[in-house]
């Protein structure tokens, strides 16, 4: 019972696309009227993939025998005989919302779907103020390993020295120290806002390759604030304050939407935007290239390697991992996910009973 990112609006044109989410094969398509629809992808006749078919007005037509399915999941056209439609000729229909170039799907109980819980991605449609890019990178790991990675940004110093981490001269971190004025050491502190968990990071005097195309200063401080929204959506807000008082700060937004394909595979949907040099295409492409490298070449392979060594288990705690002070928010997020899963399981058992 949570919203998962199903993709970006730009991916949907006149052709259907396939997604596998929470182990379920789903077809996404846009009707001729422009509405986005999400249905179970298997035609109930011979179980042909509906995404291989075509959109006909407000339906999708199976490529195998031509049955057509409406957005409600009901078959509404049978080209054979008298056209009688069998009662079982229907597929699951899922609640889906299109907001600010982002597609959101609700896989749980439909009556519990609250669109107000959807994360704001309006920067993606604000071309006057933000230069932005979106993408997706499948990761061969459980989604919570990616959550762990994003809630502990101290790894950037070691895994991303040539991209977003930079060359941090000190090896020491101050944890749970929120004071930022006059800091000479990197600092980490945690906050909570209802169900949202927040990890803050201050990187003093840290001009990384990520910022170089957008600023002219040689010194400056970076503040990173990453918020975890249950169960697997994270919003990272970065601010770079140049050491030169004559140069304006630059804000950057990076969304990390982690949608489970199954237990051991994850769609890593990402979106990034910034408000500096928004008309400079060359600078924008350099920043985007840095982000792509960070996710695809550095984070992704490391997370997949961790999953390989963990085996097929998705329960990190069962392996008795060593925990560090900077793991605080990641541990709390895992515990809240486990609590939510248990609560939903009890609810289903109560309904059956």
Secondary structure in CASP SS format (residue, H / E / C, confidence):
PFRMAT SS
TARGET T0000
AUTHOR 0000-0000-0000
METHOD secondary structure of the structure
MODEL  1
X C 1.00
X C 1.00
X E 1.00
X E 1.00
X E 1.00
X E 1.00
X E 1.00
X E 1.00
X H 1.00
X H 1.00
X H 1.00
X C 1.00
X C 1.00
X C 1.00
X C 1.00
X C 1.00
X E 1.00
X E 1.00
X E 1.00
X E 1.00
X E 1.00
X C 1.00
X C 1.00
X E 1.00
X E 1.00
X E 1.00
X E 1.00
X E 1.00
X E 1.00
X E 1.00
X C 1.00
X C 1.00
X C 1.00
X C 1.00
X C 1.00
X E 1.00
X E 1.00
X E 1.00
X E 1.00
X E 1.00
X C 1.00
X E 1.00
X C 1.00
X C 1.00
X C 1.00
X C 1.00
X C 1.00
X C 1.00
X E 1.00
X H 1.00
X H 1.00
X H 1.00
X C 1.00
X E 1.00
X E 1.00
X E 1.00
X C 1.00
X C 1.00
X E 1.00
X E 1.00
X E 1.00
X C 1.00
X C 1.00
X C 1.00
X C 1.00
X C 1.00
X C 1.00
X E 1.00
X E 1.00
X E 1.00
X C 1.00
X C 1.00
X C 1.00
X E 1.00
X E 1.00
X E 1.00
X E 1.00
X C 1.00
X C 1.00
X C 1.00
X C 1.00
X C 1.00
X C 1.00
X C 1.00
X C 1.00
X C 1.00
X C 1.00
X C 1.00
X C 1.00
X E 1.00
X C 1.00
X C 1.00
X E 1.00
X E 1.00
X E 1.00
X E 1.00
X E 1.00
X E 1.00
X E 1.00
X C 1.00
X C 1.00
X E 1.00
X E 1.00
X E 1.00
X E 1.00
X E 1.00
X C 1.00
X C 1.00
X C 1.00
X H 1.00
X H 1.00
X H 1.00
X C 1.00
X C 1.00
X H 1.00
X H 1.00
X H 1.00
X C 1.00
X C 1.00
X C 1.00
X C 1.00
X H 1.00
X H 1.00
X H 1.00
X H 1.00
X C 1.00
X C 1.00
X C 1.00
X C 1.00
X C 1.00
X E 1.00
X E 1.00
X E 1.00
X E 1.00
X E 1.00
X E 1.00
X E 1.00
X E 1.00
X E 1.00
X C 1.00
X C 1.00
X C 1.00
X H 1.00
X H 1.00
X H 1.00
X H 1.00
X H 1.00
X H 1.00
X H 1.00
X H 1.00
X H 1.00
X C 1.00
X H 1.00
X H 1.00
X H 1.00
X H 1.00
X H 1.00
X H 1.00
X H 1.00
X C 1.00
X C 1.00
X C 1.00
X C 1.00
X C 1.00
X C 1.00
X C 1.00
X C 1.00
X C 1.00
X C 1.00
X C 1.00
X C 1.00
X C 1.00
X E 1.00
X E 1.00
X E 1.00
X C 1.00
X C 1.00
X C 1.00
X C 1.00
X C 1.00
X C 1.00
X C 1.00
X C 1.00
X C 1.00
X C 1.00
X E 1.00
X E 1.00
X E 1.00
X E 1.00
X E 1.00
X E 1.00
X E 1.00
X E 1.00
X C 1.00
X C 1.00
X E 1.00
X E 1.00
X E 1.00
X E 1.00
X E 1.00
X E 1.00
X E 1.00
X E 1.00
X C 1.00
X C 1.00
X C 1.00
X C 1.00
X C 1.00
X H 1.00
X H 1.00
X H 1.00
X H 1.00
X C 1.00
X C 1.00
X C 1.00
X C 1.00
X C 1.00
X C 1.00
X C 1.00
X E 1.00
X E 1.00
X E 1.00
X E 1.00
X E 1.00
X E 1.00
X E 1.00
X E 1.00
X E 1.00
X E 1.00
X C 1.00
X C 1.00
X C 1.00
X E 1.00
X E 1.00
X E 1.00
X E 1.00
X E 1.00
X E 1.00
X E 1.00
X E 1.00
X E 1.00
X E 1.00
X C 1.00
X C 1.00
X C 1.00
X C 1.00
X C 1.00
X C 1.00
X C 1.00
X E 1.00
X E 1.00
X E 1.00
X E 1.00
X E 1.00
X E 1.00
X E 1.00
X E 1.00
X E 1.00
X E 1.00
X E 1.00
X E 1.00
X E 1.00
X C 1.00
X C 1.00
X E 1.00
X E 1.00
X E 1.00
X E 1.00
X E 1.00
X E 1.00
X E 1.00
X E 1.00
X E 1.00
X E 1.00
X C 1.00
X C 1.00
X C 1.00
X C 1.00
X C 1.00
X C 1.00
X H 1.00
X H 1.00
X H 1.00
X H 1.00
X H 1.00
X H 1.00
X H 1.00
X H 1.00
X H 1.00
X H 1.00
X H 1.00
X H 1.00
X H 1.00
X H 1.00
X H 1.00
X H 1.00
X H 1.00
X H 1.00
X H 1.00
X H 1.00
X H 1.00
X H 1.00
X H 1.00
X H 1.00
X H 1.00
X H 1.00
X H 1.00
X H 1.00
X H 1.00
X H 1.00
X C 1.00
X C 1.00
X C 1.00
X C 1.00
X C 1.00
X H 1.00
X H 1.00
X H 1.00
X H 1.00
X C 1.00
X C 1.00
X C 1.00
X C 1.00
X C 1.00
X H 1.00
X H 1.00
X H 1.00
X H 1.00
X H 1.00
X H 1.00
X H 1.00
X H 1.00
X H 1.00
X H 1.00
X H 1.00
X H 1.00
X H 1.00
X H 1.00
X H 1.00
X H 1.00
X H 1.00
X H 1.00
X H 1.00
X H 1.00
X H 1.00
X H 1.00
X H 1.00
X H 1.00
X H 1.00
X H 1.00
X H 1.00
X H 1.00
X C 1.00
END
